[in-house]
Amino acid sequence: MSQAKPQIYLVGGAVRDQLLGLPVKDRDYVVVGSDPKTMLDQGFLPVGKDFPVFLHPDSKDEYALARTERKSGTGYHGFTFNTDPGVTLEDDLLRRDLTINAIAMDQDGQLIDPHGGQQDLNNRVLKHVSPAFAEDPVRVLRVARFMSRYQHLGFTVHPETMALMRQLVAAGEVANLVAERVWQEVKSSLNQSTPSAFFLTLQDCGALAVLLPEISDFFGIPQTAMWHPEVDTGLHAMLAIDQAQGLDNDVAYAVMVHDLGKGITPPDILPSHRGHETAGVPLVKAVSQRLKVPNHYKKLALLVCQWHLHAHTILELRASTIEKLFSRLNAYRQPKLLNKFIAACQADATGRWGAAFQSYPQADAIQHLFNAARHIDKQPLFEQGYTGKELGEQIRQLRIAAIQSVRPHLT
């Protein structure tokens, strides 16, 4: 008796987004009734470490053998997998996190939906497939990321799923997540339609206090209503993060951490946050180190944390202070870094309630002032024989004069 031919199904995000009418980016497939040798014999390229995953030799789409998984330890890696050819499609779908991700499509376009994923898509709800959801702490992050991706469509987290997320937090499982995976999910959420939904979902289940206590501490801390009509520091942080949506990821990260100093403001000076910029610097360093963010993310975040109030008050500063700011930002050597700094400061300034905060004329002002300082004529200084520190000081004085001459024309 000949062995049944392996069956291939489109699964996961490709099916989900197709049903939502969204663009499909990546296509993942599950293969039922096959084994690694058969896949290799057909030219597939192995890429999986924990379980057999292969790349199609032509399309490079991912094809994973159908599998089951069993909890065998703590954390994300605490699982054993079974990829025996006898594992069914239904077995594979049962191990998935959310019902909307547990829909498969066969090669004829027919849907296999044993857990009501289509209904949950229609109801705009993120719901777990089974109680096994509470075995994997990564799923807390994934639900939060899906909220950042789909909240604008009206999605919410099912109450029973939120209860399981809180159970994972209470059991200490979330604390076992490796930094690289946490950063991967944070970074991805900053690209989504509503980045704040990621953090608010984690706050709701208690995971934010474990993974990013510096941001969790924002909530409930007041700010001066004149400058922050939203008052709550946590709400401002969320509004600013959403304003950074669509910007480069390092800019969004800088916005995410720019006000960390407000979380440790002494209660006796609230709602003022004097000195929060300097107070936030060691916190930005600590978060960046803990999450293992790339160095250029950390560099920009530190600059925005320390100097964002200078940007907001640019026209109130002395010309010499403005020139010093450009030097501290290394803008003369890296003008693109200044652009990122301005973008982050603009997201901060416009991430507030009220029409008065929806424009940011400081952005154009900073650019005009920088262009004036950047394009001074240095040639006469060389001709006069200036070198070394004297040359540097003369260049600085020319830049200050250029800034001074431009500033009266800016409003």
Secondary structure, DSSP 4 states (H G I P E B T S, - for coil): -PPPPPEEEEETHHHHHHHHTPPP---EEEEES--HHHHHHTT-EE--SSS-EEE-TTT--EEEE--EEEE-SSSTT-EEEE--TT--HHHHHHTSSBGGG--EE-TTS-EE-TT-HHHHHHHTEE-BSSGGGGG-THHHHHHHHHHHHHGGGT-EE-HHHHHHHHHHHHTT-GGG--HHHHHHHHHHHTTSS-HHHHHHHHHHHTHHHHH-HHHHTTTT-B--TTT-TT-BHHHHHHHHHHHTTTS-HHHHHHHHHTTGGGGG--GGGTT--TTHHHHHHHHHHHHHHHHT--HHHHHHHHHHHHHHHHHHTGGGS-HHHHHHHHHHTTTTT-HHHHHHHHHHHHHHHHSSSSGGGS--THHHHHHHHHHHHHT---HHHHHTT--HHHHHHHHHHHHHHHHHHHGGG--
